[in-house]
């Protein structure tokens, strides 16, 4: 385990990324816990409203992300400074993405149905960073053997091809498949060869004169959403709390 950690995390300079991921997840979990306690009226926590102006936690998140990001660029990938900046960046990113829906809609939709987008983007971000840390993109390792160099070269070609397929999947309205497919072999291929979702750019441009394809795409999207939407909502509610029936205030 220590050898893998050194070869794939420490030596390629991924330790700051690991620290950023840890602080990112901790920031999101702590923030969601506090906001849920505020929502329930329990505990010592209250909304911060100096002068009657509600301060959303995306504000300190932007400050921390800015400091951590610029500090990371200045400090490089090694040393205490890089580690500290990575932690600050992760903390800030957790606060910012926890209110991703607010930024997207430019409205306080934290506890509304639209607020689910924040939980979804946090889960996707964490999953993608974990894939990179696990060695899905192990660039930067020094003193490679011949076999390792060959495998790295194949990996570069594979990632490039996956990225092309991911663009096709994205044009078909399959955001999750495109994101994961950029780093995971065959996932993007699966999304690229299947029917596009109704309303996607691919469907609007290539299914206009194909009524059967439009009908099949609509039926497939309906069956997929009917099967997975409820499970996805339960997971989001468990992580971030169930939304209000009417739009409420952010914690």
Beta strands, then each sheet from edge to edge (+ up, - down):
end
